């Protein structure tokens, strides 16, 4: 895959401020191996998001460990909202601190370590142990913080290792590689499902608990190339305390002057909303399907594989569309697809499709996805899978193109803040609505508010480099 990079020139067809901009020292391209190793970071981290927070462990936590579908969905929602609040508080300051201190890899290592430890602790998520719900929720929060914060610093390397006009392709390649990693992880889960793991009692759900430690092991192996081959920014001669102090003052100055970055601010607000909607429907799609259709771990794994297969070409295609037509247009098209897919997903219940059309009862003896409800749900879920890659990859490229020179880490920190400032609100809203209405369906449907508002605000954003 290293030899398939496109020519760095001639790919832009629309007028943007970064088109054909000459490279500075801070934008000197890394080697192809360095760029591939940067993209491999997504492969290393993706199993946590695929098998832990989406398709395998999350439904297990909500529907088995907690033991009640409604209470479980609410508990998982509150866990995700807690991690979102903490990430929102930490990310901009740490991003500014990294800009001041220079190197990003020490921060990446620290937070990847937190991710690994949090994942390893999920082995103790035994069923029928309500006393463990709190500690396991804390482990999920720690792992999520580790994953999201390390991604902030890895993202901040993007503008420094590739030509500006090729950032879209590299970002999309990373997302696509990540989805491939998640796909492989799901295949491994299915391959192990029918086997007795280490002679353990199947009633303790060893497979569902193992996905956490296995994700930590996967991470430890595949993140190594990024540390070895992707160049870090030059170290500034500052101590950790000096970097923290300078980064804090820089962030305070940026926040006080944020009104001068009006275009970037509008984008960050738009991203804050539509990304929260996307993250919520991804995180709770498997939980909703398991509660509605009674899907087993095997069925959830197959569902995740199918969804990921559709997400991979979407991510790669999105990267090419990003470089050709611009990040904004790519995000807009993908966001429309996600909105349609979300409406379609919540239009399906146990006895109806498209909200009002009656459907036959879901029989326990049916085959795989053997009901009309499941076919309709799968159709819209595949549309979601195809669109979510371009939406996420082009959003990452967009902030790289908007960030002022010398402020990429800080703006990626603000990018993570905008992606997380309301990330606690989406799951929190799902938890509150689910609890108030005792309806999983209505709880998930509230994410449409975030998606639509974000799309509307994005229409007013200009795709151009912000002046420092």
C-alpha positions in Angstrom: 0.0 0.0 0.0 3.0 2.3 0.4 3.4 2.6 -3.4 0.0 3.8 -4.3 0.3 7.5 -3.3 -1.0 10.0 -5.9 1.0 12.7 -7.4 1.3 15.7 -5.0 0.4 18.1 -7.8 -2.6 18.5 -10.1 -5.3 17.1 -7.9 -7.0 20.3 -6.9 -9.8 21.5 -9.2 -11.5 24.0 -7.0 -10.1 27.3 -5.9 -8.9 27.2 -2.3 -6.3 29.3 -0.4 -4.0 26.3 0.1 -3.9 25.3 -3.6 -0.3 25.0 -4.8 1.0 26.7 -1.7 4.8 26.1 -1.5 6.0 23.9 1.3 7.7 25.5 4.3 10.2 23.7 6.6 7.3 22.8 8.9 5.5 21.2 5.9 8.4 19.2 4.5 6.9 15.8 3.5 7.8 12.7 5.5 8.9 9.6 3.7 6.2 7.3 2.3 7.0 4.9 5.2 6.6 7.7 7.7 3.2 8.7 6.1 2.1 5.0 6.1 3.1 4.6 9.7 1.1 7.7 10.6 -2.0 6.2 8.9 -1.3 2.9 10.7 -2.1 4.6 14.0 -5.7 4.5 13.0 -5.4 0.7 12.3 -3.9 0.3 15.8 -6.6 2.2 17.6 -9.7 1.2 15.7 -10.4 -2.1 17.5 -11.2 -0.2 20.6 -13.9 1.8 18.8 -15.1 -1.2 16.8 -15.3 -4.1 19.2 -15.3 -2.3 22.5 -17.4 0.9 22.2 -19.7 -0.1 19.3 -20.4 -3.7 18.3 -19.3 -6.2 21.0 -18.6 -4.9 24.5 -21.1 -1.9 24.5 -24.1 -4.2 23.7 -22.8 -6.7 26.2 -22.4 -4.0 28.9 -25.9 -2.6 28.3 -27.9 -5.7 27.8 -26.1 -8.4 29.8 -23.9 -6.9 32.4 -26.5 -4.3 33.4 -29.2 -6.7 32.6 -32.0 -4.4 31.4 -32.0 -2.9 27.9 -33.4 0.5 28.9 -31.3 0.9 32.0 -28.3 -0.5 30.2 -28.5 2.0 27.3 -28.9 4.8 29.8 -25.9 3.6 31.9 -23.7 3.4 28.7 -24.8 6.8 27.7 -23.9 8.4 31.0 -20.5 6.6 30.8 -19.8 8.1 27.4 -21.0 11.5 28.4 -18.6 11.5 31.4 -15.6 10.8 29.2 -16.8 13.5 26.8 -16.8 16.1 29.5 -13.3 15.3 30.6 -11.9 15.2 27.1 -13.6 18.6 26.4 -11.8 20.1 29.4 -8.4 18.6 28.6 -8.0 18.6 24.9 -7.5 22.3 24.0 -5.0 22.9 26.8 -2.9 19.8 26.0 -3.0 20.7 22.3 -1.6 24.2 23.0 0.9 22.7 25.4 2.2 20.4 22.7 2.5 23.3 20.3 4.6 25.1 22.8 6.7 22.1 23.8 7.2 20.9 20.2 7.1 17.1 20.2 3.8 15.3 20.2 5.0 11.7 20.6 5.5 11.8 24.4 1.9 12.9 24.8 0.7 10.2 22.4 2.6 7.5 24.3 1.2 8.6 27.7 -2.4 8.5 26.5 -2.0 5.3 24.5 -0.8 3.8 27.8 -4.0 4.9 29.5 -6.0 3.4 26.6 -4.2 0.1 27.0 -4.7 -0.1 30.7 -8.4 0.9 30.5 -9.0 -1.8 27.9 -7.1 -4.5 29.9 -9.4 -3.8 32.9 -12.5 -4.8 30.9 -11.6 -8.5 31.5 -13.2 -8.1 34.9 -16.6 -7.0 33.5 -18.4 -10.1 34.8 -22.1 -10.5 34.3 -24.4 -10.5 37.3 -22.1 -8.2 39.3 -23.8 -4.9 39.8 -21.0 -3.8 42.1 -18.6 -3.9 39.1 -20.7 -1.6 36.9 -19.1 1.5 38.4 -15.4 0.3 38.1 -15.9 -1.0 34.6 -17.6 2.3 33.6 -14.5 4.1 35.0 -12.2 1.9 33.0 -14.2 2.7 29.8 -13.9 6.4 30.7 -10.1 6.1 31.1 -9.7 4.1 27.9 -11.8 6.6 26.0 -9.8 9.6 27.3 -6.6 7.8 26.3 -7.9 7.1 22.8 -9.3 10.5 22.0 -6.5 12.5 23.5 -3.8 10.5 21.7 -5.7 11.0 18.5 -5.6 14.8 19.1 -1.8 14.7 19.0 -1.5 12.2 16.1 -3.9 14.4 14.1 -1.7 17.4 14.8 1.2 15.7 13.0 -0.8 15.6 9.7 0.0 19.1 8.3 3.7 18.5 9.1 4.2 15.3 7.2 2.4 15.7 3.9 1.8 18.4 1.3 -1.3 20.5 2.0 -3.0 19.4 -1.2 -2.6 15.8 -0.3 -3.8 15.9 3.3 -7.3 14.8 2.3 -6.0 11.6 0.7 -3.7 10.7 3.6 -6.5 11.5 6.1 -8.9 9.3 4.2 -6.3 6.6 3.8 -5.8 6.6 7.6 -9.6 6.3 8.2 -9.8 3.5 5.6 -6.9 1.6 7.1 -8.6 2.0 10.5 -11.8 0.5 9.2 -9.8 -2.4 7.8 -8.3 -3.0 11.3 -11.7 -3.0 12.8 -12.9 -5.4 10.2 -10.1 -7.8 11.0 -10.8 -7.5 14.7 -14.5 -8.4 14.1 -13.5 -11.5 12.1 -11.2 -12.6 14.9 -14.2 -12.3 17.4 -16.4 -14.4 15.1 -13.7 -17.0 14.7 -13.3 -17.4 18.4 -17.0 -17.3 19.2 -17.8 -21.0 19.0 -14.7 -22.1 20.9 -14.4 -22.4 24.7 -11.8 -19.9 25.7 -9.2 -21.3 28.0 -11.7 -23.7 29.4 -13.7 -20.9 30.9 -17.4 -21.1 31.6 -19.4 -19.6 28.7 -21.9 -18.2 31.2 -19.2 -15.7 32.3 -19.1 -14.3 28.7 -15.3 -14.6 28.3 -15.3 -13.6 24.7 -17.1 -10.3 25.3 -14.7 -9.6 28.2 -11.6 -10.6 26.2 -12.1 -7.9 23.5 -10.8 -5.3 25.9 -7.4 -6.9 26.7 -7.1 -8.1 23.1 -7.6 -4.5 21.9 -4.8 -3.4 24.2 -2.5 -6.1 22.8 -3.3 -5.1 19.2 -2.6 -1.5 20.1 0.8 -2.3 21.6 1.9 -4.1 18.5 0.7 -1.8 15.7 1.3 1.6 17.1 5.1 1.0 17.2 5.7 2.0 13.5 4.3 5.5 14.1 6.8 6.0 17.0 9.7 4.6 14.9 9.2 6.1 11.4 6.8 9.1 11.5 8.9 12.3 12.2 8.0 14.4 15.2 8.1 18.2 15.2 11.4 19.7 16.3 11.7 20.0 20.1 11.7 23.4 21.5 14.0 24.0 24.5 11.3 24.2 27.1 10.8 22.2 30.3 7.4 20.4 30.8 6.4 23.1 33.2 7.4 25.9 30.8 5.5 24.2 27.9 2.4 23.9 30.2 2.6 27.5 31.2 3.3 28.8 27.7 0.6 26.5 26.2 -1.9 27.7 28.8 -1.3 31.4 28.0 -1.4 30.6 24.3 -4.7 28.9 24.6 -6.1 31.7 26.8 -5.0 34.2 24.2 -6.6 32.2 21.4 -9.9 31.9 23.3 -9.9 35.6 24.0 -9.2 36.3 20.3 -11.5 33.5 19.0 -13.8 36.1 17.6 -11.1 37.1 15.1 -11.1 33.5 13.8 -14.8 33.7 13.0 -14.7 31.4 10.0 -12.8 28.7 11.9 -15.0 29.2 15.0 -18.2 28.7 12.8 -16.7 25.5 11.5 -15.7 24.2 15.0 -19.3 24.8 16.2 -20.7 23.1 13.2 -18.4 20.1 13.6 -19.2 20.1 17.3 -22.9 19.4 16.5 -22.8 17.1 13.5 -19.9 15.0 14.8 -21.8 14.5 18.1 -24.8 13.3 16.1 -22.6 10.9 14.1 -20.7 9.6 17.1 -23.9 9.0 18.9 -25.6 7.0 16.2 -22.5 4.9 15.6 -22.1 4.3 19.4 -25.7 3.4 20.0 -26.6 1.7 16.7 -25.5 -1.7 17.9 -27.1 -1.2 21.3 -30.4 -0.2 19.7 -30.3 -3.2 17.3 -29.5 -5.7 20.1 -32.4 -4.4 22.1 -34.9 -4.2 19.2 -34.1 -7.5 17.4 -32.4 -9.5 20.2 -29.2 -9.9 18.3 -26.5 -12.2 19.7 -22.8 -11.5 19.8 -22.4 -13.4 16.5 -25.1 -11.4 14.8 -23.6 -8.2 16.1 -20.2 -9.2 14.9 -21.5 -10.0 11.4 -23.4 -6.7 11.4 -20.2 -4.9 12.3 -18.3 -6.6 9.5 -20.9 -5.8 6.9 -21.0 -2.2 8.1 -17.2 -1.9 8.1 -17.0 -3.4 4.6 -19.1 -0.5 3.3 -17.2 2.1 5.4 -13.8 1.2 3.9 -14.5 2.2 0.3 -16.4 5.3 1.6 -13.3 6.4 3.5 -10.9 5.9 0.6 -13.3 7.5 -1.9 -13.9 10.4 0.5 -10.2 11.1 0.6 -10.0 11.5 -3.1 -13.2 13.6 -3.3 -11.7 15.7 -0.5 -8.6 16.6 -2.5 -10.6 17.1 -5.7 -13.7 19.0 -4.6 -12.7 20.3 -1.1 -13.3 19.2 2.4 -16.5 21.2 2.9 -18.3 19.8 -0.1 -17.3 16.3 0.9 -18.5 16.7 4.5 -21.8 18.2 3.3 -22.6 15.3 0.9 -21.6 12.7 3.6 -23.7 14.5 6.3 -26.8 14.4 4.1 -26.3 10.7 3.8 -25.9 10.2 7.5 -29.1 12.3 8.2 -31.1 10.1 5.8 -29.6 6.9 7.3 -30.4 8.0 10.9 -34.0 8.7 10.0 -34.3 5.3 8.4 -32.7 3.5 11.3 -35.0 5.0 13.9 -38.0 4.4 11.6 -37.6 0.7 12.3 -39.1 -0.9 15.5 -39.9 -4.5 16.5 -43.3 -4.3 14.7 -43.0 -1.5 12.1 -40.8 -0.1 9.4 -40.7 3.5 8.0 -42.5 4.5 11.3 -46.0 3.5 10.1 -45.8 0.4 7.9 -46.8 -2.8 9.9 -44.4 -5.7 9.8 -44.7 -9.4 10.8 -43.5 -10.5 14.1 -39.8 -11.3 14.5 -39.6 -15.0 14.9 -37.0 -16.6 17.2 -36.4 -19.3 14.6 -35.7 -16.9 11.7 -32.4 -17.0 9.8 -29.7 -14.3 9.9 -31.4 -10.9 9.4 -34.5 -12.9 8.6 -37.2 -10.3 9.0 -38.4 -7.3 7.1 -37.5 -5.0 10.0 -33.9 -6.2 10.0 -33.5 -5.8 6.2 -34.7 -2.2 6.3 -32.5 -1.5 9.3 -29.5 -3.0 7.5 -30.2 -1.0 4.3 -30.0 2.3 6.2 -27.1 1.1 8.4 -25.1 0.4 5.2 -25.7 3.9 4.0 -24.5 5.2 7.4 -21.4 3.0 7.1 -20.6 4.3 3.6 -21.0 8.0 4.6 -19.3 8.1 8.0 -15.8 7.6 6.6 -15.8 10.6 4.3 -17.5 12.7 6.9 -14.9 11.9 9.6 -11.8 12.0 7.3 -12.8 15.3 5.5 -13.6 16.9 8.9 -10.1 16.2 10.1 -8.6 17.6 6.9 -10.7 20.7 7.1 -9.3 21.8 10.4 -5.8 21.1 9.1 -6.5 23.5 6.2 -8.1 26.1 8.4 -5.5 26.2 11.2 -3.1 29.1 11.2 0.6 28.5 10.7 2.3 27.4 13.9 -1.0 26.7 15.7 -1.9 23.3 14.3 -1.7 21.5 17.7 -3.8 24.2 19.4 -6.4 24.1 16.6 -6.5 20.3 16.6 -7.0 20.6 20.4 -9.9 23.0 19.7 -11.0 20.6 17.0 -11.1 17.8 19.6 -12.8 20.2 22.0 -15.5 21.0 19.5 -15.8 17.3 18.8 -16.2 16.6 22.5 -17.7 19.8 23.9 -21.2 18.4 23.2 -20.1 14.7 22.9 -21.3 14.4 26.4 -24.6 16.0 25.4 -25.5 13.5 22.8 -25.2 10.4 25.0 -26.6 12.4 27.9 -29.6 13.4 25.8 -30.0 9.7 24.8 -29.8 8.6 28.4 -32.3 11.2 29.6 -34.8 10.6 26.8 -34.5 6.9 27.1 -35.1 7.0 30.8 -38.0 9.5 30.5 -39.8 7.7 27.7 -38.7 4.2 28.4 -38.1 3.9 24.7 -34.7 3.0 23.1 -36.0 4.3 19.8 -36.9 7.8 20.9 -33.7 8.0 22.8 -31.6 7.3 19.7 -33.8 9.6 17.5 -32.7 12.7 19.4 -29.3 12.7 17.6 -31.0 14.1 14.5 -31.2 17.5 16.2 -27.3 17.6 16.3 -26.9 16.4 12.8 -29.3 18.8 11.2 -28.1 21.9 13.1 -24.4 21.1 12.3 -25.2 20.7 8.6 -27.0 24.1 8.5 -24.1 25.9 10.2 -21.5 24.2 7.9 -23.2 25.8 4.9 -21.8 29.2 6.1 -18.1 28.1 6.4 -15.5 29.2 3.9 -12.7 26.7 3.2 -9.6 28.9 3.5 -6.5 29.2 5.7 -7.0 31.2 8.8 -4.6 34.1 9.4 -2.7 34.0 12.7 
